[in-house]
Amino acid sequence: MVGTGEAHLSHLKSTPVSPGWLTGVGPSSETADRMDLSTVACALLLIIILPSEATLQRGGVRRYMSTRPLDNQQCAYTFVVPQAEGGCPYQQDPPSQDFTNDIQQLREQVSQQGKIINGMASSIRASKGVASAVQALENGKRVVEDRLTYLQMQMLKDEANRNAHRAEMATLEKTIMNQTLQYVQLYHMYQELMAAYNKVNTAMENQTATIEALMKTVGGLARDREDLTRQVARLKKTGRHGSDRHGGSRSSQTRQAQVASEAVVRIGDIEDIDDGVGSRVSQVTQPQPQPRPQPKPQPKLPKGNYTWNDTLPKPRHCADIQRAGKATSGVYRIYLPDHHDNPVPVYCDMDTDPGGWTVIQKRANGTVNFFRNWAAYKSGFGDPRGDFWLGLDNMHLLTGRGGYKLQISLEDWNGIKAYAEYNSFKVDSEDNKYRLRLGKYHGNSGDALTWHNNMAFTTKDSDNDPFIGNCAGYQRGGWWYNACAHSNLNGIYYPGGYYSSRYQDAVYWAEWRGGSYSLKTVMMKVRPTGNQALT
């Protein structure tokens, strides 16, 4: 390839160069004529590019060579052009190289590289911050994951607790339902027992009436027997004396004997009737099974303190008796409003300061049964010297017009005493179920009665409390029940204090000794205030 090019250059030295040469590169002119357009383009490209390619200086000859091979081309040649004296007629030698621009360019490139390096340094610092942030985020992620794991465990635990709670609630609901069912059954049983008790009580009252009628019959028969006995004795005496005096006739003696025989027969018949009545009375009076023990017979009230000087106004309460000069506690008669002809025996407490207290209820020895019906609580029962209930009618007559205060004295089985006092006390009429009206409390026993304020009175046969059942049936005594009670001074008298019972049915004051403690002595007493005390 080089040799071919040198041959062509020697040819060019003897042949003027013309533009037609440019189009005729090749071994001969015939070959040049047959070159296609691609060959011409390749030659032009070589002429244009050669000055910009690498230049080699060898012995005064400038060699231009292409460093890029041309595949499958016929114009890959190297041309060696001798350098003429005085310089190349075609191209002047380049002047001495000035590297200022290159240095400036290099400085600019260095400056740009510095900026790039600074940017990269900033990026690196930012990357370090990002790495720190990423590390912090990783730490936070671990904390959050730990917290999430804890919360998940807590949720599982709470869910387990809720499941256990639901199971417990279901069990509790079943228990409540069972207890409610048992309560309903017990309530029905209680109603049936109360109905049976009322029947037994009615039968006892009928038996009492029968006993009274039989006793009257027995008394009449006894009188008839005595009369007949006297007649027989008189007839026998008359017949004997007549026989002695007059010798009598046989017919008259026979007649007297017949009368005497008839009288003896009549007396025998009366005795048979008397025996039959006695057996009937004994059958009626046999002890019958009762749901509750009957109260012991009460002693008759002494008459000494009942007398009153007719010249003085009739006392309406114990304060009047105190003002009349009676300073000893005991049983006295008072005259309630609108009932001046029927004095009522009451116990007057003259010892508790300031005295003149009228006792309307008292529990002291347990000899009186307080589990009674409405009629008994209405009229009153017991002994003013011992266990006593004045009666709701009498309480209304005494306090119904107002102007009274109430004091309740309490004593336990250790001799410790306490009291509760209310500055006003009133009992409504029967039309309003003897409803309780109380004022403000003060004392040292705790207030266990205000919760019962404005409540109607309830007994075992008259349920007036707001509870679903009859509180008097559960607590074994009549009282102004709410639902049911903080106090009940009419319950069962249990000696000794603490008692064991299925119900809270003792004589108790919950705010002092609690509902499971039966008190030894309780006393409800009233005293007039204001105009009632002065007039």
Secondary structure, 3 states (H helix, E strand, C coil): CHHHHHHHHHHHHHCCCCHHHHCCCCCCHHHHHCCCHHHHHHHHHHHHHHHHCCEEEECCEEEECCCCCCCCCCCCCCEEEECCCCCCCCCCCCCCCCCHHHHHHHHHHHHHHHHHHHHHHHHHHHHHHHHHHHHHHHHHHHHHHHHHHHHHHHHHHHHHHHHHHHHHHHHHHHHHHHHHHHHHHHHHHHHHHHHHHHHHHHHHHHHHHHHHHHHHHHHHHHHHHHHHHHHHHHHHHHHHHHHHHHCCCHHHHHHHHHHHHHHHHHHHHHHHHHHHHHHHHHHHCCCCCCCCCCCCCCCCCCCHHHCCCCCCCCCCCHHHHHHCCCCCCEEEEECCCCCCCCCEEEEEECCCCCCCEEEEEEECCCCCCCCCCHHHHHHCEECCCCCEECCHHHHHHHHCCCCEEEEEEEECCCCCEEEEEECCEEECCHHHCCCEEECCEEECCCCCCHHHCCCCCEECCECCCCCCCCHHHHHCCCECCCCCCCEECCCECCCCCECCCCCCCECEECCCCCCCECCCEEEEEEEECCHHHHC
